[in-house]
Amino acid sequence: MPQFVDEARVFVESGKGGNGCVSFRREKFVPRGGPDGGDGGDGGSVIFVGTPRKSTLLDFKHRSTLKAQPGEAGRGKKQHGANGRSLVLEVPLGTQIFNESDGVLLHDLTVPGRRVFVAKGGRGGRGNVHFATPTRQTPDFSEPGGPSQSFQLRLELKVMARVGLLGFPNAGKSTFLSRVTRAHPRIASYPFTTLHPHLGVLILGTPPDEKEIVIADLPGLIEGAHEGKGLGIRFLKHVERTEVLLHFVDLTAENSREPEEAYAIVRNEVLSFNPELARKPEFLVGTKKDAADPERLERFLAFLRTQGRPELVISSHTGEGLGDLLSLLGRTLPEFPADPSATAFAPSGDSDGSTLVPERMGGE
């Protein structure tokens, strides 16, 4: 399994445009000659494109300098210099591109195949053939190639999942994910088995009315996570993309915390990180029903009733309660996923537009 990397810093530089050529015709039977210097080629651009084929920013961990190819200079006989090759870089869907110098969000790649120019290549300079006039028939100058652009960028990945699984370590999130999807997260009986988010695809319904739902198993949180304790806020940012939160609580006697206490601690960490997450639909789910302590189970159900929440208790090992939970998810999630970028940022226009233009609320 590739290493999960969700942050990277890169220096990008486009290619400089090629210089125009100063040249004069020297051909047999052409006594007067004249300027014939060709144009320089355009420099290559640095382009990012979002793709579902990638799930991590690992490619950029040891590749921090990214440069496109410069354009070639023009040549005599009106020959145009070759354009520099653009550097097209694939990143996972959900990648945000920030300007490192001021922290401004430049692009949010949530649409497959969308290309954004982060550094535009320099334009090729014109050769001296363009500067001949009736009164200046032998121009001895040309136009230099346009300059390159360079920027220091920060890439930050927020996983694209519709459902996020929350809870303390060993609350049963990974087991649930492996049961309802084809994901194979590492599962063990000790805390922090899961060290990075795992994604799985849940398929609800039957053809042709199937609904695909991406679920993210987020690493277990502990008290003080929003202040950097445990795994800290490193993975809390991935919750921001989700549409529904499933909060798992361990009901076995080995769990030293009462269900409502465990829920309150993790809930507080999430809202301390981003209070806007309180608006997301959330379901509280008791886990490990097959090994649950009867008194703890009864107290948990009583807590759900006092809060007016649906009574959701599951066992991922036996499958008990999974049908009710998945049915509830299917009814809660709309048929088509919401565009996570629409709530904060919208595309600034055509991908061929200006470089490093911040994407603002409302779009075009």
N, C-alpha and C positions, 0 to 999 in steps of 0.2 A: 504494500500500500504506500503511495507517495506521501511524503511529509506534507502536513497541512501548514501552509503559510498564508496568513491573511493580511499582512502588511509588508510593503516594500518601498524603498526609496530609490529613484532612478534619475539619472541625468540624461536628458534627451537633447539631441542636436540634429537639425535638418541639414541637408546638403547645400553648399553655396552654389549659386548659379555660375555657369561657365562664362568666361569673358568673350566678348565679341572679337572678331579677328580683323586686323588691318592688313589688307592684301590688294595687289593690283594685277590685273591680267597681263600676262606676258606670253602672247600666243602668236604664232606665225600667221601672217595675213590679217592681223588685227593691229594696225599701226597706232591707233589712238589709245588702245587699252582701256583702262578705267578701273574703279574699285570693285572688288569681288569678294570682300571679306564676309564670311558667314556668321550667323548668330551662335552664341553659346547655348548649351543645353540647360534646361531648368534643373535645379537641384532637387533631390528626392525629399519627400516629407516623412515625418514620423506619424504613424497612424495606429490607433488602438481600435480593436474590434471585439465586441462581446460574443462569446460562443459557449454553448452548453457542453462542449467537449472538454472544457477545462473546469477544474474544481478547486484549484489552489494557485497562489502566486509564486509557487516554488521556482518557476523559470526565471524569476527576477531576483532571487536571493543572492546568487553569485554572478549576476550579470547586471551591474549597476550603471554602466555607460552604454547608451544606445544611440548610434549615429547612422543617419541615412547617407547615401552616396552623393557626392557633389556632381554637378553637371560638367561636361567636357567643354573646353574652349572651342569656338568656331574655327573653321579652316578656310583656306582659299578656295576659289571656284564656287563661292557661295555655299559651301558645305556647312550644314548645321551640326553643331556638336551634339553628342549623345546626351539625352536626359539622364540624370542620376536616378538610380533605383530607389524607390520609396521603401521604408522599413515598416512592414505591417506586422503588428504584434497582437496575438490573440490573448485575451484575458477572460477569466470566468464571468458569467453573468452576475451582476451585483457589485462589480468593481466600481469604486468611486475614485476619481482622479482629482487630486488637490494640488494647488500651487504651493510648494513648500515654503516659499518666502513669506506669504501672507495668510496661508491657511484657507484660501478661497476654494470652494468646490467648483471645479471647472466642468466636469462631465460625470454623469451617473449612467453607467452602461447596463441597462436592464432589458433591452430589446435585442434578441439574437440577430447578428449580422450588421448591427448599426456601427458605422465607422465614424470616428472622430479624429480630426487633424489636431494634434497637440503641438506640432512644430512644422510650419509651412516652409517648403523648400524655396531657395532664392530663385528669382527669375533670371533666365539667361540674358546676357548683354547682347545688344545689337551690333552687328558688324558694320564696317565703314561703308558698305554698299548702300546702307539706308541714309547716309548723310551727304550724298552727292546732290548738288543743285546746279542749275545752269551757270551760276557764278562761282561755284566751288566744286570743280569737277574732279579734284584729287584729294578728298578728305584723308588726312593722315592720322585719324583717331577713330576709336570705337567706344563702345559702352562697356563698362565693367559689369561683371555678373552681380546679381543682387546678393545681399548678405544672408547668411544662415541665421536660424533662430535657435536659441538654446534655453532650456528651463530645467530647474530642479523640481521634480514632482514626487508626490507621495501617493502610492496606490494603497487603497484600503478595500478589502473584500467584506461585504455583508451577504451572507448566504441567501439565496433565493428560495425560501420555503414558505408554504402557506400556513403550516402548523408548526409551532415550536413546543418542545417538551422541556418543562422546567421541573426543578426539584433538587433536593439534597443528593449528594452522591449515594449510589446504591438504592435509589427510590424505585428502580425498575424501568427506567426510560429505555435503556439499550435493549433489554429483553423484549419490551413491547415493540420497539422498532423492528427487531429481527423477526418477530412473529407476524406482523401485519404487512411487511415489505420484504424485498429481497436483500436488504442491507445486512451486513454482517459485522456489526460493531463488536469490539472486544468486550467480553462480559466476564466479570470475576466478582468475588465476594468482598473485595477490599475497596476503600474509597478511591476516587479519582482514577478509576479504570479508564474512563473516557477522558482523553486529553485534548480532543479537538472535535468539532461538530461532525456528525455523521448524517448523511442524507439518504432517505429512502423514498420510493414512490409507492403510494397506496392507490390501488385501483378499486373504485367503488362502482357498483352497477354491472350491467351486462351490455355487450355490443348491441346496437350502435349507441347506447346511452351511457357509455363508460365515462367516468370522471377520474382524472389523474390528480392526485394530491401529493405534493412533495412535503415530507415531514423531516424536521431537523431535530436530532437528538443533541441538545446543548449540554456541555460539560457541567457537572454538578456545582451548585453555588454553595457558599458558606456565609455565615454572618460576617459582615464587613467587606464583602466582595466588591461593592462599589467604591471602596477606599483602597482597593488593590490587594486585599487579603486572599489567600488561596490562589485560584486561577484569576482572581481579580476581575476587572472589567473587560478583559481581553476578549471574552466571548459574549458578554451582555449585548454588545452592539448588534449581534446577529438576530436578536429578538425583534429589532425594529422593523425588519422586513416582513414578519409574519402577520397573518390575518387573524389567527385564533391561537390561544395559548392553552395547553393542557398542563395542569400543575399536578404532578404525581407526589403522593404521600405514602410512605412505607407504613403498613399496618401491623407488622410483625412485632413480637415482644422484644426483639433485639434492638429496635429503634428506641433510643432513650427519650426522644422528644414526643410530646403529645401531638397528634395530627394538626390541631389548630395552631399550635406553637410553631411547628415546622413550616406550615403554610405562611404564617404571618412574617416569619424571618425572611424567607425567600421573596415574598411579595414586596416587603419593604426594600430589599436590595434592588429589585427590578425598578421600582418607582423612584428610588433615590438616584438611579442612573438616568432615568428619563420618565418624568411624570406623565408624559403623553401616552405611555403604554397602558395607563389605567383605562383608556377608551377601548382597548381591544377586548373582544369576547374572550372569556376565560372560564374553563371548567376545572373543577377540583376533582381529582380521581384518586381513590384509594387503591393501592396495589397489593399484590401478593395475597389475595384473598384465601388461597389454598393453605397458607401458613399463618393467617392473621390471628392475632390475639382476640378472642371473642369480646372482651370488655372494651378493648381499644376500638374494635370495629363498631360497636354500638355507640361509643362516644363520638366517633367520626360521623356516623349517620345522623346522630342528633345534632351535631354541628351543622351539617348540610341542611337539615330541615329548618333550623333557626335562621339560616341565611337565605332560605328560599331557593337553594340550588338543587339541580337534579342529583339523585342518589346514584353515583357512579362508583362502582367497586368492581375491580377486574382481577383476573389471574391470567397472566400471559403464558403460564405453563399449561394450565388446563383449558384455557380459552374462555372461561366463564366471564360473562359481562362484556366481552369484546364486541359482540354484535350490537349491543345497545350503544356503546361508545362510538363505534364507527357510523352507525345510523344517525346519531346526533351530529357528528361531524359533517356528514353528507347534507343534512338539512340546514346546517348553519352556514356552510361555505357557499357562496354563489357559484353558478355554473362556470363563469369565466373569472380567472384570478384578477384582482385589482392590480393596476399598474403602480408598483411601489414608488416610482419616481414622480407620479402625478401629485402626490400629497405634498411634496416639497420642492421638486424641481421638474421642469419640463424641457424638452429639447430646444436649443436656441435657434434652430433652423437647419438648413441643409448642411451635410457633413463637409461640403466644399467651402463653407463659410469661413469667417475669420477665425484665427487661431486663439486658443485660450480665452474664449468668451465665456464668462460665468453664465450658467443656466439659471434663470430667475423664475420666480413663481408665476404661473399662468401661461408661460410659453408665448407662442406667436399671437 
